[in-house]
């Protein structure tokens, strides 16, 4: 019988320290599914308990910095990436601080976005240029986003345009290919 690659006592210790299944698997040099099987056999929870704050369990969100960045109009996604948390945490902190986004979409900004929607801009492009969450756009302009078919057709047109531009930039005329043109 082959020697066990996974030491159950060490697995228990790593699990208690909050190591992720993939980290434990890499430590022992086994597939993550092996770690899952061992944890089941040992009666350990499949999701390790959270690490202590000293070990860096959950990133702390500096409320003052959060309030400042939110006031500057940062999107929920941008705030989540900045603080290293998920979008639900950002929404929870915003609610906790009593922050609303009414100030975020001023009448001038709504008018500018409305013009772009009317011009047929894709929501993702508006979200990127205006730093607005796409879900906010869907809420304020329901049914105006591109359908999957429209987005696919647009992407196909852009691909064809790129191909045509490439051909035009790198095409060589028949006259240039004549043998006499290569002779000095």
C-alpha positions in Angstrom: 0.0 0.0 0.0 1.5 3.4 -0.9 2.5 5.8 1.8 -0.1 8.5 2.7 0.8 11.9 1.2 -1.5 13.8 3.5 -0.7 13.8 7.2 -4.1 14.0 9.0 -2.7 15.9 12.0 -1.0 18.5 9.8 -4.2 18.8 7.7 -6.2 19.5 10.9 -3.6 22.1 11.9 -3.7 23.9 8.5 -7.5 23.8 8.4 -7.7 25.3 11.9 -5.3 28.1 10.8 -7.7 28.9 8.0 -5.8 27.6 5.0 -7.9 27.3 1.8 -8.4 23.9 0.2 -6.2 24.7 -2.8 -3.4 26.0 -0.5 -3.5 22.8 1.5 -3.5 20.7 -1.7 -0.4 22.6 -3.0 1.3 22.1 0.4 0.9 18.3 0.2 1.3 18.1 -3.5 -2.1 16.5 -4.1 -5.2 17.3 -6.0 -7.7 19.6 -4.2 -10.3 16.8 -4.4 -8.0 14.7 -2.2 -8.1 17.4 0.5 -11.8 17.6 0.3 -12.1 13.8 0.8 -9.7 13.9 3.8 -11.6 16.8 5.4 -14.9 14.8 5.0 -13.3 11.7 6.5 -11.9 13.7 9.4 -15.2 15.5 10.0 -13.8 18.9 9.2 -16.0 21.6 7.7 -15.5 21.9 4.0 -15.1 25.6 4.3 -12.3 26.5 6.8 -13.2 28.9 9.6 -12.3 32.5 9.0 -8.8 33.5 10.0 -8.5 35.8 12.9 -8.1 39.5 12.2 -4.5 39.3 13.2 -4.0 36.7 10.4 -5.8 39.0 7.9 -9.2 37.4 7.8 -11.3 40.2 6.4 -10.0 43.4 5.0 -11.1 46.3 7.1 -12.9 49.1 5.2 -11.7 52.5 6.3 -15.1 54.3 6.7 -13.7 57.8 6.2 -11.8 56.9 3.0 -14.9 55.0 1.9 -17.1 58.0 2.4 -14.6 60.2 0.5 -14.3 57.9 -2.5 -18.0 57.3 -2.6 -18.5 61.1 -2.7 -16.2 61.3 -5.6 -18.5 59.0 -7.6 -16.6 55.7 -7.5 -18.7 52.8 -8.7 -19.5 49.9 -6.4 -17.2 47.7 -8.3 -14.3 50.2 -8.1 -14.8 50.5 -4.4 -14.9 46.7 -4.0 -11.6 46.3 -5.9 -10.0 49.2 -4.0 -10.8 47.8 -0.5 -10.4 44.2 -1.5 -14.0 43.2 -0.6 -17.0 42.0 -2.6 -19.8 44.2 -4.0 -22.2 43.1 -1.2 -19.8 44.4 1.4 -19.6 47.8 -0.4 -23.4 47.9 -0.5 -23.6 47.0 3.2 -21.1 49.7 4.2 -22.9 52.3 2.0 -26.2 51.4 3.8 -24.4 51.5 7.2 -23.0 55.0 6.5 -26.4 56.2 5.1 -24.9 57.0 1.7 -27.2 57.3 -1.3 -26.4 57.8 -4.9 -29.0 60.5 -5.6 -26.2 63.0 -5.8 -24.3 60.7 -8.2 -26.7 61.1 -11.1 -27.2 64.9 -11.4 -29.7 66.1 -13.9 -26.8 67.2 -16.2 -25.2 63.8 -16.0 -28.5 62.0 -16.6 -29.1 64.2 -19.7 -25.6 63.3 -21.0 -26.2 59.6 -20.4 -29.7 59.9 -22.0 -28.1 61.3 -25.1 -25.6 58.4 -25.3 -28.4 55.9 -24.8 -30.4 57.6 -27.5 -27.3 57.5 -29.8 -27.1 53.7 -29.3 -24.1 53.5 -27.1 -23.7 50.1 -25.4 -24.4 50.2 -21.7 -20.9 48.8 -20.9 -19.3 51.7 -22.8 -21.5 54.2 -21.0 -20.7 52.6 -17.7 -16.9 52.7 -18.5 -16.8 56.3 -19.7 -19.3 57.8 -17.1 -18.1 55.5 -14.2 -21.6 54.4 -13.6 -22.5 50.9 -12.5 -24.3 49.0 -15.4 -27.0 48.0 -13.1 -27.7 51.7 -12.4 -28.1 52.2 -16.1 -30.5 49.3 -16.4 -32.6 50.7 -13.5 -32.8 54.2 -14.9 -33.1 53.2 -18.6 -35.0 49.9 -18.6 -35.2 48.0 -21.8 -32.7 50.3 -23.6 -29.7 48.1 -23.3 -28.5 46.1 -26.3 -29.8 42.7 -26.7 -27.3 39.8 -27.1 -28.0 39.7 -30.8 -27.3 43.4 -31.2 -24.1 43.2 -29.2 -23.0 40.2 -31.3 -23.8 42.0 -34.6 -21.8 45.0 -33.4 -18.8 42.9 -32.4 -18.9 41.2 -35.8 -18.9 44.6 -37.5 -16.0 45.7 -35.5 -14.1 42.5 -36.3 -14.8 43.0 -40.0 -13.7 46.6 -39.9 -10.4 45.6 -38.2 -9.9 42.9 -40.9 -10.5 45.4 -43.7 -8.2 48.0 -42.1 -5.5 45.4 -41.7 -5.9 44.3 -45.3 -5.7 47.9 -46.5 -2.7 48.7 -44.4 -0.7 45.6 -45.4 -1.9 44.9 -48.9 0.7 45.0 -51.7 -0.4 46.0 -55.2 0.4 43.8 -58.2 2.7 46.4 -59.6 4.8 46.3 -56.4 5.1 42.5 -56.8 6.7 42.7 -60.3 10.1 41.4 -60.4 11.5 44.6 -61.9 10.5 46.6 -58.9 12.7 44.5 -56.6 15.8 45.0 -58.8 18.0 47.9 -57.8 
